Amino acid sequence: MKLAILTERRPDETRVAATPDTVKKYVDMGMTVVVESGAGAHANFSDGLYQSAGASVVGDFASALQGADLVLKVQRPLGGKESQARAVDELAAFKQGAVLIGALNPYQAADAIPLYNARQISAFAMELMPRITRAQSMDVLSSQANLAGYKAVLDAAAVYDRAIPMMMTAAGTIAPARVLVLGAGVAGLQAIATARRNGAIVSAFDVRAAAKEQVQSLGASFVEVEAAADAETSGGYAKEVDEDYKKRQSAKIHETLKKTDIAICTALIPGRPAPMLITEEMVRDMRPGSVIVDLAVESGGNCAISQANEVVTAYGVKVVAYRNVPARLPQDASALYAKNLLNFVNLLWDKEAKQLAWDSADEIIKSTLLTENGVTVHGNFA
């Protein structure tokens, strides 16, 4: 069985779907692995390292995809209208009936689903992984969000004009920075931990009641909204709240931001635009020299001032809104993502027959499988 690893061609993408370590494991499983030349260059994985792990390296994506039964990607392959704009059509080179595994972004790129069906591709979207214990080792959202939360604090520190920890010197004392984290999911919790390690006084807000204990366990204070209702799905994600709550939430965030030096925005709602948490009026009322980092910019952003891939200054406040923040740490992000994929492939792998086979009734398969045999099988998209 042939496995193909491609170079990622989308803007701002520096990660790769397999590392030399995971390639070696695929080879040990009995697969023939082909890697497009340069696929791991941004993550410091040379072609030579892949060859030493047992892979063949080829010069272009078409050669890598020729006859490939399984294709691993970080982001969805180029095809359809996108391929016309970029003069690259990866999907057209897929073998009919191939299996595709990656972060396919189906909510924002639903127009790609018919393209998978046209080539009879069995497409698995890794960001739809259920939040169950058995799937934790395959959860790409968590592994990548963890790095994003860490990097967000470093990005804030890079443009913050003051020191973050308290410093006591003969010339006087520097007060610690006050950090507010909006959204206490995986990224938010890591941002809290990183800010605390750097000596900041940290508070955090989340619509989910369960987040309070997690926030406090990291030494941060929890910002509570009066008469708050729990807004958590059965899968552990945040869900949209009603208008009355939004008004009280907005007032509380506004009040807190006036005393905040650094705000880290991480709030997302699966399948929906990111909630707008920081309005232009709130930015105007923050102290000059403050910093906002918006990790949700790819889904519309949590801050009204955010501009994708830019650091803008408004009312004396710097707003940092980089796209694809995990890709700013490509080596570690690739290593974690590749391990997530390996664990998922192991779930699909028939060791005796040395081929892919899956149980469609399995909760993990039902949650992630978008298309199969030319049909959209996922309930959210069918």
KETORVO-160445 format. One record per residue (C-alpha): residue in three letters; residue number from 1; x negated, y, z. Coordinates in Angstrom, 2 decimals. Example, Ala and Ser with C-alpha at 12.3 -4.5 7.8 and 13.67 -1.06 7.14 Angstrom:
REM residues 2
@firo ALA&nunu 1&px -12.30&py -4.50&pz 7.80
@firo SER&nunu 2&px -13.67&py -1.06&pz 7.14
REM end
This chain:
REM residues 382
@firo MET&nunu 1&px 0.00&py 0.00&pz 0.00
@firo LYS&nunu 2&px -1.37&py 3.39&pz -1.00
@firo LEU&nunu 3&px -1.30&py 6.37&pz 1.37
@firo ALA&nunu 4&px -1.95&py 9.88&pz 0.00
@firo ILE&nunu 5&px -3.18&py 12.91&pz 1.98
@firo LEU&nunu 6&px -2.91&py 16.24&pz 0.15
@firo THR&nunu 7&px -4.41&py 19.68&pz 0.52
@firo GLU&nunu 8&px -1.82&py 22.07&pz 1.95
@firo ARG&nunu 9&px -1.07&py 24.86&pz -0.51
@firo ARG&nunu 10&px 1.36&py 27.11&pz 1.35
@firo PRO&nunu 11&px 0.17&py 30.51&pz 2.59
@firo ASP&nunu 12&px -1.34&py 30.58&pz 6.09
@firo GLU&nunu 13&px -1.54&py 26.79&pz 6.26
@firo THR&nunu 14&px -4.95&py 25.50&pz 7.37
@firo ARG&nunu 15&px -3.94&py 22.17&pz 8.89
@firo VAL&nunu 16&px -4.16&py 18.70&pz 7.37
@firo ALA&nunu 17&px -1.86&py 15.71&pz 7.92
@firo ALA&nunu 18&px -4.58&py 13.16&pz 8.67
@firo THR&nunu 19&px -7.98&py 13.34&pz 10.35
@firo PRO&nunu 20&px -10.90&py 10.96&pz 9.76
@firo ASP&nunu 21&px -9.92&py 9.22&pz 13.01
@firo THR&nunu 22&px -6.34&py 8.55&pz 11.91
@firo VAL&nunu 23&px -7.48&py 7.61&pz 8.39
@firo LYS&nunu 24&px -9.64&py 4.87&pz 9.91
@firo LYS&nunu 25&px -6.61&py 3.53&pz 11.75
@firo TYR&nunu 26&px -4.53&py 3.53&pz 8.55
@firo VAL&nunu 27&px -7.28&py 1.60&pz 6.79
@firo ASP&nunu 28&px -7.39&py -0.89&pz 9.68
@firo MET&nunu 29&px -3.62&py -1.35&pz 9.27
@firo GLY&nunu 30&px -4.23&py -2.50&pz 5.71
@firo MET&nunu 31&px -3.52&py 0.66&pz 3.73
@firo THR&nunu 32&px -5.49&py 2.11&pz 0.84
@firo VAL&nunu 33&px -6.01&py 5.76&pz 1.73
@firo VAL&nunu 34&px -6.65&py 8.48&pz -0.85
@firo VAL&nunu 35&px -7.47&py 12.05&pz 0.21
@firo GLU&nunu 36&px -7.42&py 15.07&pz -2.07
@firo SER&nunu 37&px -10.80&py 16.78&pz -2.03
@firo GLY&nunu 38&px -10.94&py 19.69&pz 0.40
@firo ALA&nunu 39&px -7.78&py 18.66&pz 2.28
@firo GLY&nunu 40&px -9.49&py 18.95&pz 5.66
@firo ALA&nunu 41&px -11.92&py 21.77&pz 4.91
@firo HIS&nunu 42&px -10.18&py 24.44&pz 7.01
@firo ALA&nunu 43&px -10.05&py 22.06&pz 9.96
@firo ASN&nunu 44&px -13.76&py 21.18&pz 9.65
@firo PHE&nunu 45&px -13.12&py 17.67&pz 8.28
@firo SER&nunu 46&px -15.36&py 17.24&pz 5.25
@firo ASP&nunu 47&px -14.73&py 14.90&pz 2.33
@firo GLY&nunu 48&px -17.70&py 12.89&pz 3.56
@firo LEU&nunu 49&px -16.07&py 12.28&pz 6.93
@firo TYR&nunu 50&px -12.96&py 10.91&pz 5.22
@firo GLN&nunu 51&px -15.09&py 8.67&pz 3.01
@firo SER&nunu 52&px -16.96&py 7.38&pz 6.06
@firo ALA&nunu 53&px -13.58&py 6.54&pz 7.60
@firo GLY&nunu 54&px -12.71&py 4.36&pz 4.61
@firo ALA&nunu 55&px -10.76&py 6.72&pz 2.36
@firo SER&nunu 56&px -11.30&py 7.49&pz -1.30
@firo VAL&nunu 57&px -11.59&py 11.19&pz -2.17
@firo VAL&nunu 58&px -10.16&py 12.45&pz -5.48
@firo GLY&nunu 59&px -10.34&py 15.85&pz -7.11
@firo ASP&nunu 60&px -6.68&py 16.83&pz -7.48
@firo PHE&nunu 61&px -3.24&py 16.21&pz -6.01
@firo ALA&nunu 62&px -1.92&py 14.37&pz -9.08
@firo SER&nunu 63&px -4.65&py 11.74&pz -8.77
@firo ALA&nunu 64&px -4.00&py 11.39&pz -5.05
@firo LEU&nunu 65&px -0.26&py 10.96&pz -5.62
@firo GLN&nunu 66&px -0.53&py 8.52&pz -8.53
@firo GLY&nunu 67&px 1.10&py 5.30&pz -7.35
@firo ALA&nunu 68&px 1.20&py 6.48&pz -3.70
@firo ASP&nunu 69&px 3.82&py 4.65&pz -1.63
@firo LEU&nunu 70&px 3.48&py 6.96&pz 1.38
@firo VAL&nunu 71&px 2.63&py 10.67&pz 1.42
@firo LEU&nunu 72&px 1.79&py 12.52&pz 4.62
@firo LYS&nunu 73&px 2.14&py 16.31&pz 4.63
@firo VAL&nunu 74&px 2.00&py 19.15&pz 7.13
@firo GLN&nunu 75&px 4.57&py 21.25&pz 5.24
@firo ARG&nunu 76&px 6.98&py 20.17&pz 2.53
@firo PRO&nunu 77&px 5.53&py 19.62&pz -0.95
@firo LEU&nunu 78&px 5.95&py 22.25&pz -3.64
@firo GLY&nunu 79&px 8.71&py 21.59&pz -6.14
@firo GLY&nunu 80&px 11.61&py 23.18&pz -8.00
@firo LYS&nunu 81&px 11.62&py 26.97&pz -8.18
@firo GLU&nunu 82&px 8.65&py 27.21&pz -5.82
@firo SER&nunu 83&px 6.54&py 25.15&pz -8.19
@firo GLN&nunu 84&px 7.34&py 27.52&pz -11.05
@firo ALA&nunu 85&px 6.18&py 30.53&pz -9.06
@firo ARG&nunu 86&px 2.94&py 28.81&pz -8.03
@firo ALA&nunu 87&px 2.36&py 26.78&pz -11.22
@firo VAL&nunu 88&px 1.98&py 23.67&pz -9.05
@firo ASP&nunu 89&px 4.62&py 20.93&pz -8.88
@firo GLU&nunu 90&px 3.62&py 18.37&pz -6.28
@firo LEU&nunu 91&px 7.03&py 16.68&pz -6.17
@firo ALA&nunu 92&px 6.94&py 15.95&pz -9.89
@firo ALA&nunu 93&px 3.83&py 13.83&pz -9.31
@firo PHE&nunu 94&px 5.46&py 11.70&pz -6.58
@firo LYS&nunu 95&px 6.07&py 8.05&pz -7.36
@firo GLN&nunu 96&px 9.76&py 7.22&pz -7.66
@firo GLY&nunu 97&px 10.88&py 5.73&pz -4.35
@firo ALA&nunu 98&px 7.89&py 7.01&pz -2.35
@firo VAL&nunu 99&px 8.12&py 7.80&pz 1.38
@firo LEU&nunu 100&px 7.40&py 11.38&pz 2.48
@firo ILE&nunu 101&px 6.69&py 12.30&pz 6.10
@firo GLY&nunu 102&px 6.07&py 15.86&pz 7.25
@firo ALA&nunu 103&px 7.48&py 19.04&pz 8.76
@firo LEU&nunu 104&px 9.97&py 19.60&pz 5.94
@firo ASN&nunu 105&px 11.87&py 22.55&pz 7.47
@firo PRO&nunu 106&px 15.27&py 21.28&pz 6.23
@firo TYR&nunu 107&px 17.38&py 24.01&pz 7.84
@firo GLN&nunu 108&px 15.56&py 26.79&pz 6.02
@firo ALA&nunu 109&px 14.68&py 24.76&pz 2.92
@firo ALA&nunu 110&px 17.83&py 22.72&pz 2.29
@firo ASP&nunu 111&px 17.41&py 23.31&pz -1.45
@firo ALA&nunu 112&px 14.49&py 20.86&pz -1.39
@firo ILE&nunu 113&px 16.74&py 17.96&pz -0.33
@firo PRO&nunu 114&px 18.25&py 17.39&pz -3.83
@firo LEU&nunu 115&px 14.70&py 17.35&pz -5.20
@firo TYR&nunu 116&px 13.84&py 14.45&pz -2.88
@firo ASN&nunu 117&px 16.96&py 12.62&pz -4.01
@firo ALA&nunu 118&px 16.11&py 13.15&pz -7.68
@firo ARG&nunu 119&px 12.92&py 11.13&pz -7.18
@firo GLN&nunu 120&px 14.51&py 8.59&pz -4.82
@firo ILE&nunu 121&px 12.18&py 9.76&pz -2.05
@firo SER&nunu 122&px 12.76&py 8.61&pz 1.52
@firo ALA&nunu 123&px 12.01&py 11.88&pz 3.32
@firo PHE&nunu 124&px 11.42&py 12.08&pz 7.08
@firo ALA&nunu 125&px 11.51&py 15.54&pz 8.72
@firo MET&nunu 126&px 9.32&py 15.39&pz 11.81
@firo GLU&nunu 127&px 10.76&py 18.54&pz 13.41
@firo LEU&nunu 128&px 14.09&py 16.70&pz 13.82
@firo MET&nunu 129&px 12.48&py 14.25&pz 16.26
@firo PRO&nunu 130&px 14.86&py 13.58&pz 19.18
@firo ARG&nunu 131&px 13.74&py 14.62&pz 22.63
@firo ILE&nunu 132&px 13.68&py 11.19&pz 24.19
@firo THR&nunu 133&px 10.90&py 9.52&pz 26.15
@firo ARG&nunu 134&px 10.08&py 7.03&pz 23.40
@firo ALA&nunu 135&px 9.57&py 9.80&pz 20.86
@firo GLN&nunu 136&px 7.31&py 12.07&pz 22.92
@firo SER&nunu 137&px 4.14&py 10.87&pz 21.20
@firo MET&nunu 138&px 5.68&py 11.76&pz 17.81
@firo ASP&nunu 139&px 7.00&py 15.23&pz 18.74
@firo VAL&nunu 140&px 5.22&py 17.61&pz 16.35
@firo LEU&nunu 141&px 7.17&py 20.64&pz 17.59
@firo SER&nunu 142&px 5.84&py 20.16&pz 21.11
@firo SER&nunu 143&px 2.24&py 19.43&pz 20.14
@firo GLN&nunu 144&px 2.07&py 22.50&pz 17.89
@firo ALA&nunu 145&px 4.06&py 24.79&pz 20.20
@firo ASN&nunu 146&px 1.67&py 24.00&pz 23.02
@firo LEU&nunu 147&px -1.22&py 25.42&pz 20.99
@firo ALA&nunu 148&px 0.89&py 28.38&pz 19.84
@firo GLY&nunu 149&px 1.67&py 29.37&pz 23.43
@firo TYR&nunu 150&px -2.01&py 29.27&pz 24.32
@firo LYS&nunu 151&px -3.07&py 31.24&pz 21.26
@firo ALA&nunu 152&px -0.36&py 33.87&pz 21.81
@firo VAL&nunu 153&px -1.99&py 34.93&pz 25.07
@firo LEU&nunu 154&px -5.40&py 35.16&pz 23.40
@firo ASP&nunu 155&px -3.92&py 37.20&pz 20.54
@firo ALA&nunu 156&px -2.35&py 39.55&pz 23.08
@firo ALA&nunu 157&px -5.63&py 39.91&pz 24.99
@firo ALA&nunu 158&px -7.46&py 40.72&pz 21.74
@firo VAL&nunu 159&px -5.41&py 43.91&pz 21.18
@firo TYR&nunu 160&px -4.65&py 44.80&pz 24.82
@firo ASP&nunu 161&px -6.73&py 47.85&pz 25.80
@firo ARG&nunu 162&px -7.19&py 46.80&pz 29.41
@firo ALA&nunu 163&px -8.42&py 43.84&pz 31.42
@firo ILE&nunu 164&px -5.90&py 41.12&pz 32.30
@firo PRO&nunu 165&px -7.09&py 39.93&pz 35.75
@firo MET&nunu 166&px -7.44&py 42.01&pz 38.89
@firo MET&nunu 167&px -10.99&py 43.31&pz 39.21
@firo MET&nunu 168&px -12.39&py 44.81&pz 42.39
@firo THR&nunu 169&px -15.49&py 46.91&pz 41.91
@firo ALA&nunu 170&px -17.38&py 49.62&pz 43.77
@firo ALA&nunu 171&px -15.87&py 52.09&pz 41.33
@firo GLY&nunu 172&px -12.33&py 51.00&pz 42.14
@firo THR&nunu 173&px -9.79&py 48.24&pz 41.60
@firo ILE&nunu 174&px -8.19&py 47.28&pz 38.29
@firo ALA&nunu 175&px -4.64&py 46.03&pz 38.73
@firo PRO&nunu 176&px -3.71&py 42.73&pz 37.02
@firo ALA&nunu 177&px -1.64&py 42.80&pz 33.85
@firo ARG&nunu 178&px 2.04&py 41.95&pz 34.12
@firo VAL&nunu 179&px 3.12&py 39.39&pz 31.54
@firo LEU&nunu 180&px 6.71&py 38.53&pz 30.62
@firo VAL&nunu 181&px 7.35&py 35.31&pz 28.67
@firo LEU&nunu 182&px 10.69&py 35.15&pz 26.86
@firo GLY&nunu 183&px 11.63&py 31.52&pz 26.31
@firo ALA&nunu 184&px 10.27&py 28.82&pz 28.60
@firo GLY&nunu 185&px 10.05&py 25.90&pz 26.19
@firo VAL&nunu 186&px 6.76&py 24.18&pz 25.41
@firo ALA&nunu 187&px 5.17&py 27.31&pz 23.92
@firo GLY&nunu 188&px 6.47&py 29.51&pz 26.70
@firo LEU&nunu 189&px 5.26&py 27.23&pz 29.48
@firo GLN&nunu 190&px 1.80&py 27.05&pz 27.95
@firo ALA&nunu 191&px 1.78&py 30.84&pz 27.60
@firo ILE&nunu 192&px 2.66&py 31.11&pz 31.29
@firo ALA&nunu 193&px -0.13&py 28.72&pz 32.27
@firo THR&nunu 194&px -2.68&py 30.48&pz 30.06
@firo ALA&nunu 195&px -1.74&py 33.96&pz 31.29
@firo ARG&nunu 196&px -1.92&py 32.74&pz 34.89
@firo ARG&nunu 197&px -5.36&py 31.22&pz 34.29
@firo ASN&nunu 198&px -6.46&py 34.60&pz 32.99
@firo GLY&nunu 199&px -5.32&py 36.30&pz 36.17
@firo ALA&nunu 200&px -2.05&py 37.93&pz 35.09
@firo ILE&nunu 201&px 1.09&py 38.32&pz 37.18
@firo VAL&nunu 202&px 3.63&py 36.36&pz 35.15
@firo SER&nunu 203&px 7.41&py 36.27&pz 34.97
@firo ALA&nunu 204&px 9.57&py 34.36&pz 32.49
@firo PHE&nunu 205&px 13.12&py 34.27&pz 31.17
@firo ASP&nunu 206&px 15.14&py 31.44&pz 29.63
@firo VAL&nunu 207&px 18.84&py 30.77&pz 29.07
@firo ARG&nunu 208&px 18.41&py 27.18&pz 30.27
@firo ALA&nunu 209&px 18.90&py 26.70&pz 34.01
@firo ALA&nunu 210&px 16.45&py 23.78&pz 34.07
@firo ALA&nunu 211&px 13.65&py 26.13&pz 33.02
@firo LYS&nunu 212&px 13.63&py 27.93&pz 36.38
@firo GLU&nunu 213&px 11.96&py 25.08&pz 38.25
@firo GLN&nunu 214&px 9.40&py 24.58&pz 35.47
@firo VAL&nunu 215&px 8.53&py 28.28&pz 35.42
@firo GLN&nunu 216&px 8.13&py 28.44&pz 39.18
@firo SER&nunu 217&px 6.01&py 25.28&pz 39.24
@firo LEU&nunu 218&px 3.44&py 27.17&pz 37.16
@firo GLY&nunu 219&px 3.31&py 30.03&pz 39.64
@firo ALA&nunu 220&px 5.46&py 32.47&pz 37.69
@firo SER&nunu 221&px 8.65&py 34.18&pz 38.79
@firo PHE&nunu 222&px 11.93&py 33.48&pz 36.97
@firo VAL&nunu 223&px 13.95&py 36.40&pz 35.61
@firo GLU&nunu 224&px 17.60&py 35.60&pz 36.31
@firo VAL&nunu 225&px 20.65&py 37.10&pz 34.68
@firo GLU&nunu 226&px 23.64&py 37.65&pz 36.95
@firo ALA&nunu 227&px 26.38&py 34.99&pz 36.58
@firo ALA&nunu 228&px 24.32&py 33.11&pz 34.00
@firo ALA&nunu 229&px 25.78&py 30.02&pz 32.36
@firo ASP&nunu 230&px 23.50&py 27.15&pz 31.37
@firo ALA&nunu 231&px 22.85&py 27.29&pz 27.61
@firo GLU&nunu 232&px 21.15&py 23.98&pz 26.92
@firo THR&nunu 233&px 21.99&py 21.29&pz 24.37
@firo SER&nunu 234&px 22.04&py 17.59&pz 25.20
@firo GLY&nunu 235&px 18.68&py 17.38&pz 23.42
@firo GLY&nunu 236&px 17.08&py 19.89&pz 25.78
@firo TYR&nunu 237&px 17.03&py 22.84&pz 23.37
@firo ALA&nunu 238&px 18.46&py 26.31&pz 23.92
@firo LYS&nunu 239&px 21.80&py 27.10&pz 22.33
@firo GLU&nunu 240&px 23.45&py 30.40&pz 21.45
@firo VAL&nunu 241&px 25.19&py 32.24&pz 24.29
@firo ASP&nunu 242&px 28.39&py 34.33&pz 24.29
@firo GLU&nunu 243&px 28.50&py 38.10&pz 23.77
@firo ASP&nunu 244&px 29.16&py 38.95&pz 27.42
@firo TYR&nunu 245&px 26.07&py 37.03&pz 28.50
@firo LYS&nunu 246&px 24.03&py 38.66&pz 25.72
@firo LYS&nunu 247&px 24.87&py 42.11&pz 27.09
@firo ARG&nunu 248&px 23.80&py 41.21&pz 30.63
@firo GLN&nunu 249&px 20.74&py 39.41&pz 29.29
@firo SER&nunu 250&px 19.74&py 42.43&pz 27.21
@firo ALA&nunu 251&px 20.08&py 44.80&pz 30.17
@firo LYS&nunu 252&px 17.92&py 42.55&pz 32.36
@firo ILE&nunu 253&px 15.20&py 42.16&pz 29.73
@firo HIS&nunu 254&px 15.22&py 45.93&pz 29.10
@firo GLU&nunu 255&px 14.77&py 46.63&pz 32.80
@firo THR&nunu 256&px 11.94&py 44.09&pz 33.12
@firo LEU&nunu 257&px 10.08&py 45.28&pz 30.01
@firo LYS&nunu 258&px 9.70&py 48.76&pz 31.48
@firo LYS&nunu 259&px 7.30&py 47.23&pz 34.04
@firo THR&nunu 260&px 5.64&py 44.78&pz 31.61
@firo ASP&nunu 261&px 2.19&py 45.09&pz 30.00
@firo ILE&nunu 262&px 2.35&py 42.04&pz 27.73
@firo ALA&nunu 263&px 5.48&py 40.30&pz 26.43
@firo ILE&nunu 264&px 5.22&py 36.88&pz 24.75
@firo CYS&nunu 265&px 8.32&py 35.99&pz 22.70
@firo THR&nunu 266&px 8.91&py 32.29&pz 22.03
@firo ALA&nunu 267&px 12.73&py 31.95&pz 21.91
@firo LEU&nunu 268&px 14.15&py 29.78&pz 19.12
@firo ILE&nunu 269&px 17.49&py 28.10&pz 18.41
@firo PRO&nunu 270&px 17.19&py 25.01&pz 16.16
@firo GLY&nunu 271&px 18.89&py 25.56&pz 12.83
@firo ARG&nunu 272&px 19.72&py 29.20&pz 13.59
@firo PRO&nunu 273&px 17.92&py 32.57&pz 13.29
@firo ALA&nunu 274&px 15.81&py 33.45&pz 16.31
@firo PRO&nunu 275&px 17.73&py 35.52&pz 18.90
@firo MET&nunu 276&px 16.91&py 39.24&pz 18.92
@firo LEU&nunu 277&px 15.72&py 39.86&pz 22.47
@firo ILE&nunu 278&px 13.64&py 43.05&pz 22.23
@firo THR&nunu 279&px 15.33&py 45.97&pz 20.49
@firo GLU&nunu 280&px 13.61&py 49.09&pz 19.19
@firo GLU&nunu 281&px 15.02&py 51.00&pz 22.17
@firo MET&nunu 282&px 13.36&py 48.54&pz 24.55
@firo VAL&nunu 283&px 10.02&py 48.93&pz 22.76
@firo ARG&nunu 284&px 10.33&py 52.71&pz 23.06
@firo ASP&nunu 285&px 10.81&py 52.41&pz 26.82
@firo MET&nunu 286&px 7.74&py 50.21&pz 27.37
@firo ARG&nunu 287&px 4.53&py 51.74&pz 28.71
@firo PRO&nunu 288&px 2.07&py 52.99&pz 26.07
@firo GLY&nunu 289&px -0.68&py 50.43&pz 25.54
@firo SER&nunu 290&px 1.66&py 47.49&pz 26.10
@firo VAL&nunu 291&px 1.58&py 44.48&pz 23.74
@firo ILE&nunu 292&px 4.30&py 42.22&pz 22.33
@firo VAL&nunu 293&px 3.47&py 38.90&pz 20.65
@firo ASP&nunu 294&px 6.36&py 37.47&pz 18.62
@firo LEU&nunu 295&px 5.95&py 33.74&pz 17.98
@firo ALA&nunu 296&px 9.45&py 33.54&pz 16.46
@firo VAL&nunu 297&px 8.76&py 35.81&pz 13.49
@firo GLU&nunu 298&px 9.11&py 32.98&pz 10.95
@firo SER&nunu 299&px 12.72&py 32.52&pz 12.06
@firo GLY&nunu 300&px 13.54&py 36.22&pz 12.00
@firo GLY&nunu 301&px 11.72&py 37.24&pz 15.16
@firo ASN&nunu 302&px 12.65&py 38.06&pz 18.76
@firo CYS&nunu 303&px 11.53&py 41.68&pz 18.42
@firo ALA&nunu 304&px 13.08&py 44.27&pz 16.12
@firo ILE&nunu 305&px 9.68&py 45.82&pz 15.33
@firo SER&nunu 306&px 7.95&py 42.60&pz 14.25
@firo GLN&nunu 307&px 6.48&py 42.41&pz 10.75
@firo ALA&nunu 308&px 5.24&py 39.01&pz 9.63
@firo ASN&nunu 309&px 1.46&py 38.59&pz 9.67
@firo GLU&nunu 310&px 0.87&py 42.13&pz 10.87
@firo VAL&nunu 311&px -0.08&py 43.97&pz 14.02
@firo VAL&nunu 312&px 2.01&py 47.17&pz 14.06
@firo THR&nunu 313&px 2.08&py 49.99&pz 16.57
@firo ALA&nunu 314&px 5.39&py 51.62&pz 17.48
@firo TYR&nunu 315&px 5.92&py 54.10&pz 20.33
@firo GLY&nunu 316&px 2.41&py 53.28&pz 21.57
@firo VAL&nunu 317&px 3.20&py 49.53&pz 21.77
@firo LYS&nunu 318&px 1.31&py 46.98&pz 19.66
@firo VAL&nunu 319&px 3.48&py 44.23&pz 18.18
@firo VAL&nunu 320&px 1.63&py 41.10&pz 17.03
@firo ALA&nunu 321&px 3.60&py 38.77&pz 14.73
@firo TYR&nunu 322&px 1.39&py 36.17&pz 13.08
@firo ARG&nunu 323&px 3.04&py 33.42&pz 11.05
@firo ASN&nunu 324&px 2.16&py 29.78&pz 11.68
@firo VAL&nunu 325&px 0.18&py 30.38&pz 14.87
@firo PRO&nunu 326&px -0.85&py 26.71&pz 15.36
@firo ALA&nunu 327&px -2.71&py 26.95&pz 12.04
@firo ARG&nunu 328&px -4.90&py 29.61&pz 13.66
@firo LEU&nunu 329&px -6.40&py 26.69&pz 15.63
@firo PRO&nunu 330&px -6.66&py 24.29&pz 12.67
@firo GLN&nunu 331&px -8.95&py 21.61&pz 14.06
@firo ASP&nunu 332&px -7.04&py 20.93&pz 17.26
@firo ALA&nunu 333&px -3.66&py 21.49&pz 15.60
@firo SER&nunu 334&px -4.52&py 19.00&pz 12.85
@firo ALA&nunu 335&px -5.78&py 16.43&pz 15.35
@firo LEU&nunu 336&px -2.56&py 16.55&pz 17.38
@firo TYR&nunu 337&px -0.27&py 16.64&pz 14.33
@firo ALA&nunu 338&px -2.11&py 13.76&pz 12.68
@firo LYS&nunu 339&px -1.76&py 11.67&pz 15.84
@firo ASN&nunu 340&px 1.98&py 12.43&pz 15.95
@firo LEU&nunu 341&px 2.27&py 11.15&pz 12.37
@firo LEU&nunu 342&px 0.23&py 8.06&pz 13.09
@firo ASN&nunu 343&px 2.50&py 7.16&pz 16.00
@firo PHE&nunu 344&px 5.52&py 7.64&pz 13.76
@firo VAL&nunu 345&px 4.07&py 5.55&pz 10.93
@firo ASN&nunu 346&px 3.38&py 2.77&pz 13.44
@firo LEU&nunu 347&px 7.12&py 2.75&pz 14.20
@firo LEU&nunu 348&px 7.82&py 2.15&pz 10.49
@firo TRP&nunu 349&px 5.02&py -0.33&pz 9.85
@firo ASP&nunu 350&px 5.63&py -4.08&pz 9.47
@firo LYS&nunu 351&px 2.31&py -5.53&pz 10.62
@firo GLU&nunu 352&px 2.90&py -8.97&pz 9.16
@firo ALA&nunu 353&px 4.13&py -7.87&pz 5.73
@firo LYS&nunu 354&px 1.76&py -4.86&pz 5.77
@firo GLN&nunu 355&px 4.39&py -2.54&pz 4.39
@firo LEU&nunu 356&px 6.85&py 0.09&pz 5.53
@firo ALA&nunu 357&px 10.19&py -1.10&pz 6.89
@firo TRP&nunu 358&px 12.55&py 0.64&pz 9.27
@firo ASP&nunu 359&px 15.68&py 0.05&pz 11.27
@firo SER&nunu 360&px 18.23&py 2.64&pz 10.16
@firo ALA&nunu 361&px 20.08&py 2.23&pz 13.46
@firo ASP&nunu 362&px 17.04&py 3.31&pz 15.49
@firo GLU&nunu 363&px 17.70&py 6.69&pz 17.14
@firo ILE&nunu 364&px 14.36&py 8.09&pz 15.99
@firo ILE&nunu 365&px 14.98&py 7.01&pz 12.38
@firo LYS&nunu 366&px 18.57&py 8.33&pz 12.37
@firo SER&nunu 367&px 17.39&py 11.68&pz 13.69
@firo THR&nunu 368&px 14.53&py 12.22&pz 11.23
@firo LEU&nunu 369&px 15.51&py 10.50&pz 7.95
@firo LEU&nunu 370&px 16.88&py 13.09&pz 5.51
@firo THR&nunu 371&px 17.16&py 11.13&pz 2.25
@firo GLU&nunu 372&px 17.02&py 7.50&pz 1.18
@firo ASN&nunu 373&px 17.64&py 5.80&pz -2.19
@firo GLY&nunu 374&px 18.75&py 9.07&pz -3.77
@firo VAL&nunu 375&px 21.29&py 9.89&pz -1.05
@firo THR&nunu 376&px 21.24&py 12.46&pz 1.75
@firo VAL&nunu 377&px 21.75&py 10.31&pz 4.83
@firo HIS&nunu 378&px 21.22&py 12.79&pz 7.69
@firo GLY&nunu 379&px 24.54&py 13.85&pz 9.18
@firo ASN&nunu 380&px 23.56&py 17.52&pz 9.50
@firo PHE&nunu 381&px 22.79&py 17.84&pz 5.80
@firo ALA&nunu 382&px 24.97&py 15.27&pz 4.02
REM end
